[in-house]
Amino acid sequence: MKLSNADILSLLPLFMRDDEANIAFSKAVNKLIREPGSRTKLLRVWDQIDNLDHADLDELAWELDVTWYDSTAPLHVKRELIRNADKVHARMGTKWAVRQVVQDYMGSCELEEWFEYGGDPYCFRIKITDSTGDEYDLDALNKLKNNVLRVKNTRSHIDEFSFKAVADIQSRRHHGNALSFSPRFVFGGTS
């Protein structure tokens, strides 16, 4: 018997099934549990993340309080953000959390703390290497910066993002030279 079509009266012992109070009670309980029972398959979210659409992922991000979530991100990025949300929440304010969020949005990255590159105390920089060929504009990188601000340690500051797009070896063979550029976005003020 499934909750969506439960019949509580049939679960009662035979001698109780003729009592009017038990019949009324069973009908009331049936009404109460059938509607929520029909939605139990929605509880299987974690193993269905790859099948969820934009609206479902947006709703799930809201429910999980994923403050670094961008509802305009591509579907594959949203899925990674949701998939890693619990781990990022558990490590909020750490180098790991910042790196994970950047990787979920952009792919591979390297995060260097101030003592690793001779920067000012409590600063860090992020080096992003993209081989996907996706186009990223300044607006997308500013959104990424705002999302990093939500997961980083409060006392730490972003010195810079550096971004390098590298085409893969296959495209170099077929199209000549690979496009490679390294813009640096240096942030001042509140970061």
C-alpha positions as a Markdown table, in Angstrom:
| # | Residue | x | y | z |
|---|---|---|---|---|
| 1 | Met | 0.0 | 0.0 | 0.0 |
| 2 | Lys | 1.3 | 3.4 | -0.9 |
| 3 | Leu | 0.5 | 6.6 | 1.0 |
| 4 | Ser | -1.0 | 8.2 | -2.1 |
| 5 | Asn | -3.8 | 5.6 | -2.1 |
| 6 | Ala | -3.8 | 4.5 | 1.6 |
| 7 | Asp | -6.9 | 2.9 | 3.1 |
| 8 | Ile | -6.5 | 3.1 | 6.9 |
| 9 | Leu | -9.7 | 1.1 | 7.5 |
| 10 | Ser | -8.2 | -1.9 | 5.9 |
| 11 | Leu | -5.3 | -1.8 | 8.4 |
| 12 | Leu | -7.6 | -2.0 | 11.4 |
| 13 | Pro | -8.4 | -5.4 | 12.9 |
| 14 | Leu | -11.6 | -7.0 | 11.7 |
| 15 | Phe | -13.5 | -6.4 | 14.9 |
| 16 | Met | -12.8 | -2.6 | 14.7 |
| 17 | Arg | -13.9 | -2.1 | 11.1 |
| 18 | Asp | -17.6 | -2.0 | 11.8 |
| 19 | Asp | -17.4 | 0.8 | 14.4 |
| 20 | Glu | -18.7 | 4.1 | 13.0 |
| 21 | Ala | -16.1 | 6.1 | 14.9 |
| 22 | Asn | -13.3 | 4.0 | 13.4 |
| 23 | Ile | -14.8 | 4.3 | 9.9 |
| 24 | Ala | -15.0 | 8.1 | 10.2 |
| 25 | Phe | -11.6 | 8.4 | 11.7 |
| 26 | Ser | -10.1 | 6.2 | 8.9 |
| 27 | Lys | -11.8 | 8.4 | 6.2 |
| 28 | Ala | -10.4 | 11.5 | 7.8 |
| 29 | Val | -6.9 | 10.1 | 8.0 |
| 30 | Asn | -7.1 | 8.9 | 4.4 |
| 31 | Lys | -7.9 | 12.5 | 3.3 |
| 32 | Leu | -5.0 | 13.9 | 5.4 |
| 33 | Ile | -2.3 | 11.6 | 4.1 |
| 34 | Arg | -3.2 | 11.0 | 0.5 |
| 35 | Glu | -2.2 | 14.5 | -0.8 |
| 36 | Pro | 1.2 | 14.7 | 1.0 |
| 37 | Gly | 1.7 | 11.0 | 0.2 |
| 38 | Ser | 1.4 | 11.7 | -3.5 |
| 39 | Arg | 4.4 | 14.1 | -3.2 |
| 40 | Thr | 6.8 | 11.6 | -1.6 |
| 41 | Lys | 8.7 | 11.1 | -4.8 |
| 42 | Leu | 9.7 | 14.8 | -4.5 |
| 43 | Leu | 11.8 | 13.9 | -1.5 |
| 44 | Arg | 14.2 | 12.1 | -3.7 |
| 45 | Val | 16.0 | 15.2 | -4.7 |
| 46 | Trp | 19.7 | 14.5 | -4.2 |
| 47 | Asp | 19.8 | 11.6 | -6.6 |
| 48 | Gln | 17.8 | 13.6 | -9.2 |
| 49 | Ile | 19.9 | 16.8 | -9.3 |
| 50 | Asp | 21.0 | 16.0 | -12.8 |
| 51 | Asn | 17.3 | 15.8 | -13.9 |
| 52 | Leu | 16.1 | 19.1 | -12.3 |
| 53 | Asp | 15.4 | 22.1 | -14.4 |
| 54 | His | 16.3 | 25.8 | -13.7 |
| 55 | Ala | 13.1 | 26.5 | -11.7 |
| 56 | Asp | 13.6 | 23.4 | -9.4 |
| 57 | Leu | 17.3 | 24.2 | -8.9 |
| 58 | Asp | 16.5 | 27.8 | -8.0 |
| 59 | Glu | 13.9 | 26.7 | -5.5 |
| 60 | Leu | 16.3 | 24.2 | -4.0 |
| 61 | Ala | 19.0 | 26.8 | -3.7 |
| 62 | Trp | 16.6 | 29.0 | -1.8 |
| 63 | Glu | 15.6 | 26.2 | 0.5 |
| 64 | Leu | 19.3 | 25.3 | 1.2 |
| 65 | Asp | 20.2 | 29.0 | 1.7 |
| 66 | Val | 22.9 | 29.0 | -0.9 |
| 67 | Thr | 23.7 | 32.7 | -0.7 |
| 68 | Trp | 26.4 | 32.4 | -3.4 |
| 69 | Tyr | 23.9 | 31.0 | -5.9 |
| 70 | Asp | 23.3 | 32.8 | -9.2 |
| 71 | Ser | 19.9 | 32.2 | -10.7 |
| 72 | Thr | 21.2 | 33.3 | -14.2 |
| 73 | Ala | 24.1 | 30.7 | -14.2 |
| 74 | Pro | 24.0 | 27.9 | -16.7 |
| 75 | Leu | 22.3 | 24.7 | -15.7 |
| 76 | His | 25.5 | 22.7 | -15.2 |
| 77 | Val | 26.9 | 25.4 | -12.8 |
| 78 | Lys | 23.7 | 25.5 | -10.8 |
| 79 | Arg | 23.8 | 21.7 | -10.4 |
| 80 | Glu | 27.4 | 21.9 | -9.1 |
| 81 | Leu | 26.5 | 24.7 | -6.7 |
| 82 | Ile | 23.7 | 22.7 | -5.2 |
| 83 | Arg | 25.7 | 19.5 | -5.1 |
| 84 | Asn | 28.5 | 21.2 | -3.1 |
| 85 | Ala | 26.3 | 23.5 | -1.0 |
| 86 | Asp | 26.5 | 21.4 | 2.2 |
| 87 | Lys | 30.3 | 21.1 | 2.0 |
| 88 | Val | 30.7 | 24.9 | 1.4 |
| 89 | His | 28.3 | 25.7 | 4.3 |
| 90 | Ala | 30.4 | 23.4 | 6.6 |
| 91 | Arg | 33.6 | 25.1 | 5.6 |
| 92 | Met | 32.3 | 28.7 | 5.2 |
| 93 | Gly | 35.1 | 31.3 | 5.6 |
| 94 | Thr | 37.9 | 29.0 | 4.5 |
| 95 | Lys | 40.2 | 28.9 | 1.6 |
| 96 | Trp | 38.6 | 25.6 | 0.6 |
| 97 | Ala | 35.1 | 27.2 | 0.4 |
| 98 | Val | 36.3 | 30.0 | -1.8 |
| 99 | Arg | 38.1 | 27.7 | -4.1 |
| 100 | Gln | 35.1 | 25.4 | -4.4 |
| 101 | Val | 32.7 | 28.2 | -5.3 |
| 102 | Val | 35.1 | 29.5 | -7.9 |
| 103 | Gln | 35.6 | 26.0 | -9.3 |
| 104 | Asp | 31.8 | 25.5 | -9.4 |
| 105 | Tyr | 31.4 | 28.6 | -11.5 |
| 106 | Met | 34.5 | 28.7 | -13.6 |
| 107 | Gly | 36.3 | 25.4 | -13.6 |
| 108 | Ser | 39.9 | 25.1 | -12.4 |
| 109 | Cys | 41.4 | 27.8 | -10.3 |
| 110 | Glu | 44.3 | 28.5 | -7.9 |
| 111 | Leu | 43.9 | 30.5 | -4.8 |
| 112 | Glu | 47.0 | 32.1 | -3.2 |
| 113 | Glu | 47.1 | 33.6 | 0.2 |
| 114 | Trp | 49.1 | 36.8 | 0.9 |
| 115 | Phe | 52.1 | 35.1 | 2.4 |
| 116 | Glu | 52.4 | 32.9 | -0.7 |
| 117 | Tyr | 52.9 | 35.8 | -3.1 |
| 118 | Gly | 54.2 | 38.6 | -0.9 |
| 119 | Gly | 50.9 | 40.5 | -0.6 |
| 120 | Asp | 49.4 | 42.5 | 2.2 |
| 121 | Pro | 48.3 | 40.5 | 5.3 |
| 122 | Tyr | 44.9 | 38.9 | 5.1 |
| 123 | Cys | 44.7 | 39.3 | 1.3 |
| 124 | Phe | 44.4 | 36.6 | -1.4 |
| 125 | Arg | 44.3 | 36.4 | -5.1 |
| 126 | Ile | 42.5 | 34.0 | -7.4 |
| 127 | Lys | 44.0 | 32.7 | -10.7 |
| 128 | Ile | 41.4 | 31.2 | -13.0 |
| 129 | Thr | 42.3 | 29.0 | -16.0 |
| 130 | Asp | 39.5 | 28.4 | -18.4 |
| 131 | Ser | 39.8 | 25.8 | -21.1 |
| 132 | Thr | 36.1 | 25.5 | -21.9 |
| 133 | Gly | 36.0 | 28.3 | -24.5 |
| 134 | Asp | 33.1 | 29.9 | -22.8 |
| 135 | Glu | 32.8 | 33.7 | -23.0 |
| 136 | Tyr | 33.1 | 35.6 | -19.8 |
| 137 | Asp | 32.6 | 39.3 | -19.5 |
| 138 | Leu | 33.3 | 41.8 | -16.8 |
| 139 | Asp | 29.8 | 41.5 | -15.5 |
| 140 | Ala | 30.2 | 37.7 | -15.0 |
| 141 | Leu | 33.5 | 38.2 | -13.1 |
| 142 | Asn | 31.9 | 40.9 | -10.9 |
| 143 | Lys | 29.1 | 38.4 | -10.1 |
| 144 | Leu | 31.7 | 35.8 | -9.2 |
| 145 | Lys | 33.5 | 38.4 | -7.0 |
| 146 | Asn | 30.2 | 39.1 | -5.2 |
| 147 | Asn | 29.6 | 35.4 | -4.6 |
| 148 | Val | 33.2 | 34.9 | -3.3 |
| 149 | Leu | 32.5 | 37.8 | -0.9 |
| 150 | Arg | 29.6 | 35.7 | 0.6 |
| 151 | Val | 31.8 | 32.7 | 1.4 |
| 152 | Lys | 35.2 | 34.1 | 2.3 |
| 153 | Asn | 36.5 | 34.9 | 5.7 |
| 154 | Thr | 35.3 | 38.4 | 6.8 |
| 155 | Arg | 38.7 | 39.7 | 7.6 |
| 156 | Ser | 40.2 | 38.6 | 4.3 |
| 157 | His | 40.3 | 40.7 | 1.2 |
| 158 | Ile | 40.5 | 39.9 | -2.5 |
| 159 | Asp | 43.6 | 41.5 | -4.1 |
| 160 | Glu | 42.9 | 40.4 | -7.6 |
| 161 | Phe | 41.4 | 37.9 | -10.0 |
| 162 | Ser | 43.5 | 36.9 | -12.9 |
| 163 | Phe | 41.8 | 35.1 | -15.8 |
| 164 | Lys | 43.5 | 33.1 | -18.5 |
| 165 | Ala | 41.6 | 31.4 | -21.3 |
| 166 | Val | 43.5 | 28.6 | -23.0 |
| 167 | Ala | 42.2 | 26.7 | -26.0 |
| 168 | Asp | 42.9 | 23.0 | -25.9 |
| 169 | Ile | 45.5 | 21.2 | -28.1 |
| 170 | Gln | 42.9 | 19.9 | -30.6 |
| 171 | Ser | 41.7 | 23.3 | -31.5 |
| 172 | Arg | 45.3 | 24.6 | -31.9 |
| 173 | Arg | 45.9 | 22.0 | -34.5 |
| 174 | His | 42.7 | 22.8 | -36.5 |
| 175 | His | 42.6 | 26.5 | -36.0 |
| 176 | Gly | 46.1 | 27.7 | -35.7 |
| 177 | Asn | 47.1 | 29.7 | -32.7 |
| 178 | Ala | 45.1 | 29.4 | -29.5 |
| 179 | Leu | 43.6 | 32.5 | -28.0 |
| 180 | Ser | 45.2 | 33.3 | -24.7 |
| 181 | Phe | 44.7 | 36.4 | -22.7 |
| 182 | Ser | 45.3 | 37.2 | -19.1 |
| 183 | Pro | 43.2 | 40.2 | -17.8 |
| 184 | Arg | 43.8 | 41.1 | -14.2 |
| 185 | Phe | 41.0 | 42.5 | -12.2 |
| 186 | Val | 42.5 | 44.3 | -9.2 |
| 187 | Phe | 40.0 | 45.2 | -6.5 |
| 188 | Gly | 40.3 | 48.0 | -4.0 |
| 189 | Gly | 38.0 | 49.2 | -1.3 |
| 190 | Thr | 35.6 | 46.7 | 0.3 |
| 191 | Ser | 36.3 | 43.2 | -0.7 |
